């Protein structure tokens, strides 16, 4: 009887650990990351300013654009806390969004370069992914 109870406890613990691991590995969408970054005053991006930039009504990005995209990619797990690109997570994102499988490694090589400044890394990554229609 003790063995059966012990076995049930072990199975329960393993099931909970597996569920937590699966939850931790869940990919965070760009929409969820955006909402998270909008909550912070430093990374909050003025929607009107961004719209004007995208419509080419102005030629300069909002002043805190680098902080904002850095926040996005950190929340999504694509850029680490030290500002380097997590190529495994970036590759997964590219694989999901790329038009053909042939493009994945080319886009990863083109977009996956870390810069000395984490904000510049995030801006370059964002520009490259947009250029390759990965979002």
Secondary structure, DSSP 8 states (H G I E B T S, - for coil): -HHHHHHHHHHHHHHHHHHHHHHHT----HHHHHHHHHTSTTT---HHHHHHHHTTSSSS--TTHHHHHHHHHHHTTSB-TTS-B-HHHHHHHHHHH-SSTTHHHHHHHHH----SSHHHHHHHHHHHHHHTT--
